[in-house]
Amino acid sequence: MKLSKAYEPQSIEANIYKRWERSGFFNPDKLPGKRMKPFAISMPPPNVTGELHLGHATGMTLEDIMIRHKRMQGYKTLWLPGTDHAGISTQIMVERLIASEGVNRHALGRDKFLKRVWQWKKQYGTHITQQIRQIGASCDWSREHFTMDPKLTAAVQHAFVTMYNDGLIYRGKRIINWCPRCLSAISDLEVKHEPRKHKLYFLRYKLAGGAAPITVATTRPETMLGDTAVAVNPKDERYKSFVGKKVTVPIVEREVPVIADRGVEQEFGTGAVKVTPAHDALDYEIGLRNELPIISVIDEHAHMTKEAGIFVGKSTVEARRLILEELQEGGHIEKIEDYEHNVATCDRCHTEIEPLISLQWFVKTAPLAKKAIAAVKTGKIHIVPARFEKVYFHWMNNIRDWCISRQLWWGHQIPIWYNGDKVKASVAKPAGKGWKQDPDTLDTWFSSGLWTFATLGWPKKTKGLTLYHPTSVMETGWDILFFWVARMIMMSMYFMKEVPFKTVYLHGLVLDKDGKKMSKSKGTGIDPIPMTQKYGTDAIRLSLVLGTAAGQDVRLYEEKISSYRNFINKLWNIARFTLTQPKETGVKPKTLADAWILSRLQTVTKETTGYLESFRFSEAGALLYDFLWHELADWYIEITKVAPNAGVLRHVLLESIKLLHPFTPFVTEELWSHLTAAKGTKDMLMVTSWPETQQGFVNAKAESDFSIIREFIVAVRNARSNAKVPPHVFSDVCAWGKHQKLLQEHQAIIERLTRIKLTCGESDAKPTGVARGMAFALAVTEETGKRQESERAQLTEYIKRLEHQLANEQFVKNAPQQVVEGQRSKLKETRNRLDQLK
């Protein structure tokens, strides 16, 4: 079948994916052959509300590379997909929807609101999964899960009740991140730090006994009403004499101690800080260490409480204005400075976070963290790259109890029931009258912490759970190593008594061309789906993987994607050329080039496999890119036009396509169907056996000899270019040296690829160039000689002008440095060019 002139992914990719899905081979139970050894990956579930962003696309591509590679190696591969219910973001989205209808969720009521959320999920929830298909993900859709599915909900409830009964879950008052807009506690991962311009207020607190006041710096003067201490760093010599004394908090006239605590940054403000344990996470820790009282002056709506005295009921913004007026009148403000800093905001609605003391549900993490630390220390889990183990240990050794309750309606409602003073943890409503369920829902990270085993049927002992758990690899972004990966390890070690996965592979963030965070507002954001439609999915997959390493941020820009589209087109053209050659059976090397390309294929096969096994995906992809473009296309195919061997060419291309398939599945599957005339699903590339090294084709001498020929050809081409020989003109070249015989044996190929007439033998001519022990002289025609003479004259004159300019001290002194350096660089380049023409 004849290939179209150009590869058109838009008309090919959707059909190929449908063929893959119809084959059933995404399902490990339907794979051909006897496959006993499992390889499993649990897909990090994207939010059901979301669009496929570049972070998703990077992870999906890397996971698909691993799955496709192992599937071709004969493993029983399971890539289990799913989506997360995304408590806050989904609830906000539906709240906005009903607000446009003039209704709020409280007026609607919990049951009717949840019904609307489920309707929304049914209508829009498949959008993200369709995009996952577009990126080429070969996951088992028959096992797709949603974190609010009945089976997963039952697993979450069972986990909560078990942990509660084991004393690992408790209810208590702690400081948490609170969003006044969402009216809910939120996790650290849902807190976004945004740069904002505020004022830094320097306030005087009078020392008892009439001594000079101590000045503290704060961005939030309204919280001073809840101050219970002033703190300094114990190493700060300026304040050693103050420690142990009392100061008076302005307005409320409360006496509080001056304490020394290691948590104080000496460089901030004056080095002395006000301590409000109820409204700052660091202050809360300082308060615990120093047994300070806790006074809450701000409520869940970001209004002042009765503890704020005359400011009760005021918003924090209004209270700040009134408090500053009083402080100014009382002479308590020393100065005010402009101050830009990172402010904690809600990632979903961008409201500034209020750290509050709140009654919430918590998990005791210390006993869980101990086993999770040991799992990595003993090598049961390997983190790639290994440098992130240090980060993991730091977080886990300093872990705090985990707040798992959220004041939301959308999510897993906490299975706690109240009846007067009675409290009962139960999946079902307890028998008897008067029982009411806790209205809060669980943090989404609680349910996703069970992801690797709950999706395999836990708490039931299923065949899938026995076969596929622990899973093989967890691939995700390094930024959620602690927020999600660590929680999965803790939960699995507790419930399963085993690790959830054997390897954690961490990918980096996707940045713009200049290494900065992408921004749609600045025009530097790239949406992967439109890019797949413009350049093809395979091109964007390559652009996300090649040129980076585990844990390393990757730069992405449209020109990069376009360059990989060019590579896909090059592969397409290689296949088109191959299909024009006569069909030959057998792989029999007839020439040095045949032996060389077959030997190189064995090396590339071995190294590609090794790179993939060691999670060095970029190196594997780059190796294949270079081999196909710069060896097969640039050299072997050009040589086959002189000395054809269709059997070798077809074999090398087919094996290369197999190796490339995990990276570029669409174009390789399409080419495979044309090159092999594959008819049934059993012949599809995705289930073809992974290539193995064939020792019979390994030929070190052929590789060495061909490298000599290649270097000689490159040197002659460069000499012709430097001599300005027109491409259509043949040149006479005389070569001499230790490889004369080798050059003579392959004279026809050399002459065809360099457009020369080659003679070999000793010569008195001045060498034009050298290559691997061979010198050669390029005969220059009269016409070419005249062009060279003219160019030499022009270059000589240009060198004189540059030397004169750079000899001018005023120019060197006054011109911008980059201009001077640019002229020096031009002088060096021009001199080199003149030397080449002499």
C-alpha positions, -999 to +999 in steps of 0.1 A: +000+000+000+014+034-010+019+060+017+006+095+013+032+121+005+030+137+040+021+123+074-013+138+084-019+130+121-052+146+122-067+120+099-049+091+113-046+093+151-082+089+161-087+058+139-056+042+153-067+048+189-101+032+181-083+002+167-062-001+199-094+001+220-113-024+199-083-049+201-089-052+239-051-052+244-052-024+269-067-050+292-040-073+306-064-103+306-068-101+268-032-098+258-020-125+234+004-153+246+011-166+281+020-137+303+027-145+339+048-116+351+028-085+360+037-048+355+013-023+369+010+015+371-018+033+389-025+065+369-025+096+392-061+106+389-066+140+374-094+162+386-127+154+370-132+191+365-100+197+348-084+201+314-054+180+304-025+204+311+012+199+304+019+183+338-007+156+330+006+152+294+042+147+307+031+121+332+008+103+308+035+102+282+061+088+306+037+062+320+026+052+285+063+047+274+068+023+304+036+004+297+041+000+260+077-011+265+067-037+291+037-049+270+060-056+241+084-074+264+057-099+272+046-086+306+010-087+318+006-049+318-020-030+337-023+007+336-053+016+357-069+049+349-093+071+369-103+106+380-105+124+413-138+140+425-118+172+434-139+183+463-134+220+464-129+228+427-159+207+417-181+223+444-171+258+434-178+251+398-213+238+405-219+267+430-211+291+402-234+273+379-264+275+402-255+311+412-261+320+375-296+306+381-300+328+411-297+300+437-271+292+463-263+257+477-277+265+512-311+275+497-310+244+475-301+220+504-274+193+506-293+165+488-305+186+459-271+203+456-253+169+454-278+157+428-268+187+407-231+179+411-237+143+399-256+157+370-227+180+362-202+151+365-222+129+342-223+157+316-187+169+318-168+142+336-157+123+305-140+154+290-107+148+307-107+111+299-112+119+262-082+141+263-062+113+280-070+092+250-059+120+227-024+119+242-022+082+233-026+066+268-029+029+264-046+023+298-073-003+307-105+017+304-125-013+315-110-008+350-115+030+351-123+043+385-137+075+400-129+083+436-167+087+444-176+053+428-196+031+452-168+006+456-142+033+463-166+051+487-170+018+506-132+015+508-128+050+521-154+046+548-139+012+558-105+029+561-118+057+582-136+035+606-107+012+609-082+040+617-107+056+641-112+024+660-074+019+661-070+053+677-053+069+647-081+094+639-092+119+664-111+152+666-094+182+681-086+219+678-055+227+657-044+255+634-055+249+598-056+267+565-091+282+562-107+297+531-133+323+541-149+321+506-151+283+505-158+282+542-137+251+545-103+239+558-080+232+528-048+212+524-014+227+520-014+216+483-046+237+478-028+268+491-012+289+464+014+315+473+009+347+452+031+378+453+012+407+466+020+443+476+012+451+512+025+474+539+049+464+567+039+481+599+065+487+627+047+488+660+060+499+694+051+477+724+059+493+757+081+475+781+070+472+817+088+496+840+088+525+816+119+513+796+123+520+759+097+501+738+104+471+717+094+475+680+079+446+661+071+443+624+039+429+610+018+429+578-014+421+598-019+446+626-055+433+631-042+401+646-023+420+674-056+418+694-048+381+699-011+385+707+001+365+737+039+371+734+067+389+716+094+366+704+131+370+694+157+345+683+178+332+712+210+339+691+201+376+686+224+396+708+203+427+704+175+413+725+191+391+751+184+416+779+147+417+769+140+380+772+118+373+803+105+408+806+069+419+799+055+442+772+020+457+768+000+450+736-014+483+725-052+489+724-060+457+744-035+467+771-026+430+776+008+422+793+026+395+775+061+380+779+092+385+757+104+350+748+133+334+729+124+309+702+144+293+674+115+299+649+121+336+648+140+349+617+165+376+629+165+392+594+128+399+593+118+434+603+134+444+635+142+408+646+114+409+672+079+396+662+045+396+677+031+361+684-005+353+677-009+315+681-045+315+668-037+331+634-003+321+622+011+286+617+046+295+629+032+314+658+011+284+667+042+262+669+060+289+690+029+289+712+030+252+717+067+251+725+063+280+750+028+270+764+013+304+754-025+311+756-044+310+724-069+339+717-090+337+685-099+372+672-109+363+636-138+339+627-145+316+597-160+345+577-129+367+582-147+389+607-136+399+642-148+378+671-160+391+705-124+386+717-116+416+695-136+439+718-150+470+702-140+456+667-163+426+670-182+419+637-159+441+616-143+425+586-105+421+589-100+448+563-122+473+581-107+463+615-072+469+602-082+504+591-097+513+625-069+497+645-042+516+625-061+548+633-059+541+670-023+530+669-014+562+651-033+584+676-015+566+705+020+570+689+025+533+686+035+533+649+072+538+643+071+536+605+053+520+576+071+505+546+060+491+512+064+453+513+060+427+486+057+391+498+041+358+490+006+356+504-012+323+510-044+321+489-069+295+480-059+278+448-095+276+436-109+310+444-078+331+452-091+343+485-065+351+511-062+322+535-069+327+572-049+304+595-075+296+622-078+273+652-106+250+643-123+218+655-114+193+628-106+156+623-070+146+622-049+116+615-020+108+639+008+106+614+039+098+636+033+061+638+024+059+601+054+080+591+079+057+609+071+027+586+069+049+555+104+062+563+117+026+568+102+015+534+125+040+515+155+035+538+155-002+534+152+000+496+117-015+494+108+017+475+133+035+452+128+072+445+141+083+410+160+106+411+176+095+444+183+131+455+146+134+464+150+108+491+166+135+512+135+158+507+112+129+515+130+121+548+131+158+558+093+160+553+085+127+570+107+134+600+090+167+605+055+156+597+025+171+616-009+155+622-029+155+590-062+175+590-086+154+570-120+171+574-134+196+550-165+218+554-178+208+520-208+189+507-192+173+477-170+144+488-169+114+511-190+123+541-173+114+574-187+082+588-191+095+623-225+096+639-237+117+669-265+111+693-263+135+722-230+127+739-227+095+720-202+093+691-200+062+669-178+055+638-199+034+614-203+029+576-241+025+582-264+046+603-265+031+638-297+015+650-321+036+670-334+072+667-316+105+670-284+096+651-270+124+629-240+121+606-211+145+608-217+170+580-180+174+570-164+155+542-129+140+539-099+156+523-096+143+487-060+132+496-075+107+521-093+088+494-065+092+468-041+079+495-058+045+491-057+047+453-032+018+445-051-008+464-087+005+466-089+005+428-079-032+428-109-042+450-097-037+486-109-043+513-119-075+495-091-099+487-095-099+449-073-116+422-063-083+409-051-071+443-030-103+447-016-101+412-009-064+408-001-050+443+024-037+451+023-019+417+055-015+398+059+023+394+043+054+406+050+083+382+041+118+393+054+153+397+080+160+423+059+188+437+034+162+453+060+138+467+049+147+502+013+156+496+003+125+478+031+099+474+040+099+511+003+095+521+000+065+498+030+049+513+017+055+549-018+042+540-005+011+522+020+002+549-009+005+574-037-013+556-018-037+532+013-043+553+033-037+521+046-008+500+021+005+473+048+006+446+084-004+441+096+027+423+086+064+425+096+082+393+093+120+396+091+143+366+097+180+367+076+211+360+070+223+324+085+258+319+086+282+290+114+288+266+132+311+291+129+286+320+100+305+336+067+293+348+041+293+319+015+320+320-015+322+297-019+359+305+017+365+293+012+344+262+037+318+273+012+291+282+008+260+259-022+238+259-012+203+249-044+193+231-044+222+205-007+214+200-015+177+192-040+189+166-015+212+150+017+191+151+005+156+160+005+138+193+038+121+187+056+154+183+044+168+216+052+135+234+088+137+221+091+174+231+080+166+267+104+137+272+136+144+252+161+169+266+152+164+303+158+139+331+140+126+362+131+154+386+143+180+361+121+208+349+116+207+311+114+237+288+087+236+262+080+260+233+063+257+200+095+257+179+106+226+199+074+208+191+077+218+155+112+204+153+100+170+165+072+171+140+100+174+114+115+142+128+081+124+125+080+135+089+116+123+084+105+089+097+075+089+074+098+096+044+122+068+053+092+045+053+080+059+019+114+053+004+116+017+019+082+009+003+096+018-031+123-009-028+118-044-041+106-069-014+134-091-003+133-119+023+162-125+046+187-102+061+220-107+044+247-080+046+264-076+012+284-044+018+303-026+045+274-002+050+250-032+054+273-047+081+277-013+098+240-004+100+231-039+113+258-038+139+247-003+150+212-015+153+223-041+178+240-014+199+210+009+197+187-020+207+208-029+237+213+007+249+177+017+243+165-012+264+190-004+291+180+032+292+143+023+295+149-002+323+168+025+343+142+052+337+165+072+314+137+080+289+153+111+274+185+093+266+166+064+250+146+088+228+176+109+219+195+078+209+167+066+186+163+101+171+200+103+162+201+068+149+171+071+126+179+106+113+217+109+114+226+073+107+198+055+089+185+084+069+216+106+063+240+077+056+226+043+050+197+053+028+220+075+007+243+046+003+215+022-007+209+044-037+243+032-049+244-003-034+208-013-025+199-040+000+161-039+005+161-068+030+185-051+053+168-017+050+134-031+057+147-051+087+165-021+103+135+002+098+110-024+113+133-030+143+137+008+148+100+013+146+095-013+174+120+006+196+104+039+188+068+028+194+066+036+231+076+072+224+057+078+191+029+052+191+006+067+164+030+071+135+048+038+143+016+018+144+005+034+111+038+027+094+039-009+108+006-016+092+019-005+058+053-021+060+041-055+073+007-055+057-007-064+092-043-075+089-056-086+123-053-072+158-028-100+167-004-084+142-006-049+157+027-033+166+016-026+202+018-064+210+047-072+188+077-086+207+104-061+218+136-063+198+165-083+212+202-080+203+213-104+176+249-112+183+255-125+148+251-090+135+275-074+160+306-063+139+331-040+156+354-040+125+326-029+102+317-001+126+354+010+128+359+008+090+327+027+082+336+054+107+368+060+087+348+062+055+323+086+071+349+109+085+367+111+052+334+119+034+326+146+059+361+161+056+359+162+018+324+178+019+337+205+042+367+211+020+344+215-010+322+239+009+351+260+021+364+261-015+330+273-027+328+244-052+292+245-066+272+214-057+268+202-093+305+204-101+327+173-096+361+177-081+393+157-084+406+145-050+439+127-044+441+109-010+470+092+007+476+076+041+472+043+060+436+037+049+441+040+011+430+004+005+398+009+024+389+040+005+396+023-028+374-006-019+345+018-013+354+043-040+320+043-057+301+052-025+326+079-016+325+095-050+286+094-051+283+110-016+309+137-022+307+144-060+344+138-065+367+117-087+389+099-062+425+087-068+446+072-041+484+073-039+513+093-026+513+130-036+534+161-033+503+183-033+496+205-003+469+187+018+435+204+018+424+183+048+430+153+069+407+126+084+417+096+105+452+092+092+443+101+056+454+133+039+438+146+007+442+174-018+412+190-035+420+202-070+405+236-076+393+247-110+402+280-125+367+293-120+367+282-083+401+297-078+390+331-090+360+330-066+384+321-038+408+349-047+379+374-047+367+361-013+402+363+002+405+399-009+371+408+007+380+389+039+414+406+042+398+441+038+371+432+064+398+420+089+417+453+085+385+473+093+378+452+124+414+454+136+413+492+131+381+495+151+392+473+180+426+492+181+406+523+189+407+527+227+378+551+227+356+525+210+366+497+233+361+519+263+327+536+254+309+510+233+286+485+251+305+454+262+283+431+241+291+451+210+328+450+216+327+413+222+306+408+191+332+426+169+360+405+185+340+373+177+336+385+141+373+391+138+381+356+150+356+340+127+368+360+097+405+351+103+395+314+105+377+316+072+407+333+056+430+305+069+407+279+053+411+296+019+449+299+020 
